[in-house]
């Protein structure tokens, strides 16, 4: 059975996540306030950040950076793309 949330990213009611996507308080806030659709958007953005900045997610500095960007993506002014990033042409 799915549940709906008022998504802070999309500013609309939408299907919520089935489980906490991240540990701790941030994960709880995301679970309560972020839709599946917005989470999928974050995963794409996170992948771009990892690739563009050549991050190794197992490293504590990289994890901290990604967590800060996740917080900004959902609850702040948004996570910026790297200046050098050029989206692939479709």
Buried (B, 14 or more C-beta within 10 A) or exposed (E): EEEEBBBBBBEEEBEBBEEBBBEEEBBEBBBEBBBBEBBEBBEEBBEBBBEBBEBEEEEEEBEEBBBEBBBEBBBEEEBEEEEEEEEEEE
